[in-house]
Amino acid sequence: MKNDSILITGACGMVGSHLVDYYFDKKNIKPIATYYKPTTDISEINHKANWTECDVRYGDKIRSLICEHKPSKIFHLAAQSYPTVSWERPIETNDINVNGTIHVFEAVKWQQKIDPNYDPVVVVACSSAEYGASLTPENVPISENTILLPLHPYGVSKVSQDLLSYQYFVNDKIKCIRARIFNTTGPRKINDVASDFAKRAVMIERGEIQTMRVGNLETKRAITDVRDLIQALLLLSDQGEMGEVYNISGQNVYQIKDIIPIIENKIGKRINIEHDPSLIRPTDEPIIFGDSTRLKNKTGWQQSYSLEQTIGDMIDYFRTK
């Protein structure tokens, strides 16, 4: 495999950055990596990929990258990925997530007209947010066949992304994997509850703040370490059934409040909690937990990282900042 045969869109996000780590550290490959308004410190992995700025809302750039490099695998991760932001900017969220996906597949179609032998695999990062109101205690762990009832513009955009990918597979025979990713966290993550807690814990440790502001601590989440997620995406890119959809979910469910004692044990200090109404979402799934049986049966995927290790590594990461 040539060094330029992997394309990762949105490689400056948490998931993309760890995928870059994998290819550089494990495979000695510098992937083609796109970024736009990075959410991670790109300097940490700057030497590990061939970087190019690319806003996926505009198709010319992504088309030129695919035509130039002809990647054998495309991991389409570029997205506006925060539900709270999607309420504030629903048009932008759909523009990035929906039109960005169209541009990736149209670029592949364009190249296939030039070179009929070009036949890449496109792995599309979909989301558990697609299930929305179907995520109830009596329905979990939720299967891929469950009705999609998203509760925010972000979830709606991911349904569109998911189904667009399917129709490009059916109508244009573009090989794709639709990965419905459940709650995932780890080093370099920002703006989810685990990373917010880990960051504030380090601030408490340093004496910069005295209390930890929290929202709803009663919701339940199955949490996956980003490094386990990367392994699932890689396995699916090689072994998944093309056109199929796969849940990628942790197998252990935690109440959000369960994270607090893990953090207290890590920093060796009791944390004072302060409830902040501004951190409460207008709608929030009471439980998010997926059935990953299809993924496990197809690829043999298993989780390797415990929540304790994930949280500990996140705290260690923030200590370096």
C-alpha positions in Angstrom: 0.0 0.0 0.0 1.4 3.4 -1.0 1.9 6.0 1.7 -0.7 8.3 0.1 -3.5 5.7 -0.2 -5.4 6.7 2.9 -7.6 9.8 3.1 -9.0 11.0 6.4 -11.4 14.0 6.3 -11.7 15.9 9.5 -8.5 14.4 10.7 -8.0 17.2 13.3 -10.9 15.9 15.4 -10.4 13.4 18.2 -11.2 10.3 16.2 -9.3 11.5 13.1 -6.2 12.4 15.1 -6.1 8.9 16.6 -6.6 7.4 13.2 -3.6 9.4 12.0 -1.6 8.1 15.0 -2.5 4.5 14.0 -1.4 4.7 10.4 1.8 6.6 11.2 2.8 4.7 14.3 1.7 1.2 13.4 1.8 1.1 9.6 4.4 3.7 8.8 1.9 5.5 6.5 1.4 9.2 6.4 -2.2 9.5 5.4 -3.7 12.4 3.4 -5.5 14.3 6.2 -7.9 17.3 5.9 -8.6 19.8 8.5 -10.8 22.9 8.9 -11.1 24.8 12.2 -9.2 22.1 14.3 -10.7 21.0 17.6 -7.5 19.3 18.7 -3.9 20.5 19.0 -2.8 19.6 15.5 0.8 20.4 16.3 0.9 17.0 18.3 0.4 15.1 15.0 1.6 17.6 12.4 4.5 15.3 11.3 2.3 12.2 11.0 0.2 13.1 8.0 0.2 15.1 4.8 -2.1 17.9 5.8 -4.4 20.0 3.6 -7.0 22.5 4.6 -10.4 21.5 3.2 -13.9 22.8 4.0 -16.1 19.8 2.9 -19.0 22.2 2.2 -17.2 23.0 -1.1 -16.7 20.1 -3.4 -13.8 21.2 -5.6 -11.1 20.6 -3.0 -12.2 17.2 -1.9 -12.6 16.2 -5.6 -9.1 17.3 -6.4 -7.7 15.4 -3.5 -9.4 12.2 -4.5 -8.5 12.6 -8.1 -4.8 13.3 -7.3 -4.2 10.6 -4.7 -6.8 7.9 -5.5 -7.0 6.7 -1.9 -8.0 3.1 -1.5 -9.7 3.9 1.8 -11.5 7.1 2.7 -12.5 7.7 6.3 -15.1 10.5 6.2 -15.0 12.0 9.7 -15.4 15.7 8.9 -18.5 17.1 10.6 -20.1 19.6 12.9 -20.4 17.1 15.7 -22.0 18.8 18.7 -25.7 18.5 19.2 -25.8 21.7 21.3 -24.2 23.7 18.5 -26.7 22.2 16.0 -29.6 23.9 17.8 -27.8 27.2 17.5 -26.6 26.6 13.9 -28.9 24.1 12.2 -28.3 25.2 8.7 -24.5 25.1 9.0 -24.7 21.7 10.7 -26.6 20.2 7.8 -24.5 22.0 5.2 -21.3 20.5 6.6 -22.6 17.0 7.5 -25.0 16.4 4.6 -23.5 18.3 1.7 -20.0 17.3 2.8 -21.0 13.7 2.5 -22.4 14.3 -0.9 -19.2 16.0 -2.0 -17.1 13.0 -0.9 -19.2 10.5 -2.9 -19.6 12.7 -5.9 -15.8 13.1 -6.0 -15.5 9.3 -6.0 -18.0 9.1 -8.8 -16.1 11.7 -10.8 -12.8 9.8 -10.5 -14.5 6.5 -11.4 -15.6 8.1 -14.7 -12.0 8.8 -15.4 -10.7 5.5 -14.1 -13.4 2.7 -14.0 -11.0 0.5 -12.0 -10.9 3.0 -9.1 -12.8 1.2 -6.3 -12.2 2.6 -2.8 -13.9 1.8 0.5 -15.6 4.8 2.1 -16.1 4.5 5.9 -18.7 7.1 7.0 -18.8 8.2 10.6 -22.6 8.1 11.4 -24.0 8.4 14.9 -26.1 6.9 17.7 -27.9 10.3 17.7 -29.9 9.0 14.7 -31.9 6.8 17.1 -33.0 9.7 19.3 -36.3 9.1 20.9 -36.0 5.3 20.2 -33.3 5.2 22.9 -35.5 4.3 25.9 -34.6 2.0 28.8 -36.9 -0.7 27.5 -35.3 -0.6 24.0 -31.6 -0.9 24.9 -29.2 -2.2 23.8 -30.6 -0.9 20.6 -30.0 -2.7 17.3 -29.4 -1.3 13.8 -32.9 -2.1 12.8 -34.5 0.3 15.3 -36.5 3.2 13.9 -34.5 6.4 13.6 -36.1 9.3 15.6 -33.4 12.0 16.0 -34.0 14.7 18.7 -31.8 17.5 17.3 -30.6 18.9 14.0 -27.3 17.1 14.5 -29.1 13.8 14.7 -31.2 14.6 11.6 -28.0 15.5 9.7 -26.5 12.1 10.6 -29.6 10.3 9.4 -29.2 12.1 6.1 -25.5 11.2 5.9 -26.2 7.6 6.7 -29.0 7.2 4.1 -27.1 9.1 1.4 -24.2 6.7 1.9 -26.5 3.8 1.4 -28.1 5.2 -1.8 -24.6 5.8 -3.3 -23.8 2.1 -2.6 -27.1 0.9 -4.1 -27.2 3.2 -7.1 -23.5 3.9 -7.9 -22.0 0.7 -6.4 -19.5 2.8 -4.3 -18.3 0.5 -1.5 -19.1 2.0 1.9 -19.5 1.2 5.6 -21.9 3.1 7.7 -20.6 3.2 11.3 -23.1 4.4 13.9 -20.8 5.5 16.6 -22.0 5.7 20.2 -20.5 7.7 23.0 -16.8 7.8 22.5 -14.2 9.7 24.5 -10.4 9.7 25.2 -7.3 11.9 25.0 -7.8 15.0 22.8 -11.6 15.0 23.2 -13.3 18.3 24.1 -16.9 19.3 24.8 -18.3 16.0 26.0 -19.0 15.3 29.7 -16.0 13.0 30.3 -13.5 15.5 28.8 -15.2 18.4 30.6 -15.0 16.6 33.9 -11.4 15.5 33.3 -10.3 19.0 32.4 -12.0 20.6 35.4 -10.5 17.9 37.6 -7.0 19.0 36.5 -8.0 22.7 37.2 -9.2 21.7 40.7 -5.9 19.8 41.2 -4.0 23.0 40.2 -6.1 25.1 42.5 -7.5 27.1 39.6 -11.2 26.4 40.5 -12.8 25.0 43.7 -15.9 23.2 42.4 -17.0 21.2 39.3 -20.0 22.5 37.4 -22.2 19.6 36.2 -25.5 19.2 34.3 -27.7 16.1 34.3 -25.8 13.4 36.2 -28.6 10.8 36.0 -28.4 9.9 32.3 -26.8 6.6 31.3 -24.2 6.1 28.6 -22.3 3.2 27.2 -18.8 4.7 26.7 -16.1 3.6 24.3 -12.5 4.6 24.3 -11.5 6.3 21.1 -8.6 3.8 20.6 -11.2 0.9 20.7 -13.3 2.9 18.2 -10.4 3.2 15.8 -9.9 -0.6 15.9 -13.6 -1.1 15.0 -13.4 1.3 12.1 -10.2 -0.3 10.8 -11.7 -3.8 11.1 -14.9 -2.7 9.3 -12.9 -1.2 6.5 -11.3 -4.6 5.8 -13.9 -7.1 6.9 -17.3 -5.3 6.9 -20.1 -6.1 4.5 -20.2 -3.2 2.0 -23.3 -1.0 2.2 -24.1 -2.3 5.7 -24.6 -0.3 8.9 -22.9 -1.2 12.2 -23.3 0.0 15.7 -20.1 0.7 17.6 -21.0 0.9 21.2 -19.4 0.2 24.6 -20.8 -2.9 26.4 -20.9 -1.3 29.9 -23.4 1.3 30.8 -22.6 4.0 33.3 -24.5 6.8 34.9 -22.8 10.1 34.3 -22.3 10.5 38.1 -20.3 7.3 38.1 -17.4 9.2 36.4 -17.0 11.4 39.5 -15.5 8.8 41.9 -13.2 7.5 39.1 -11.8 11.1 38.8 -11.6 11.5 42.6 -9.6 8.3 42.8 -7.3 9.5 40.0 -6.5 12.9 41.5 -6.6 11.8 45.1 -9.1 14.5 46.1 -12.8 14.9 46.9 -14.6 17.0 44.3 -17.3 19.5 45.3 -20.2 19.5 42.8 -22.1 22.5 41.6 -25.2 22.0 39.5 -25.4 24.4 36.5 -28.8 24.7 34.7 -27.0 26.0 31.6 -25.5 22.6 31.1 -28.9 20.9 30.8 -29.9 20.1 27.2 -33.5 20.9 26.0 -33.8 17.1 25.2 -31.5 14.4 26.3 -31.7 10.7 25.7 -32.1 9.0 29.2 -29.9 6.2 28.0 -27.6 5.6 25.1 -26.5 2.0 24.6 -26.1 0.1 21.4 -26.0 -3.6 20.5 -22.7 -4.2 18.7 -23.4 -7.9 18.0 -23.3 -7.4 14.2 -19.9 -5.7 14.4 -18.5 -8.4 16.8 -19.8 -11.3 14.7 -18.4 -9.8 11.5 -15.0 -8.7 12.7 -14.3 -10.2 16.2 -14.0 -6.7 17.7 -13.8 -6.4 21.5 -13.1 -3.5 23.8 -9.6 -3.3 25.3 -9.8 -0.1 27.4 -11.7 0.2 30.7 -13.4 3.5 31.6 -11.0 3.9 34.5 -8.0 3.7 32.1 -9.7 6.1 29.6 -10.5 8.7 32.3 -7.0 8.4 33.7 -5.4 8.9 30.3 -7.6 12.0 29.7 -6.6 13.5 33.0 -2.9 12.8 32.2 -3.4 14.5 28.8 -4.9 17.6 30.3 -2.0 17.7 32.8 0.3 18.3 29.9 -1.7 21.3 28.7 
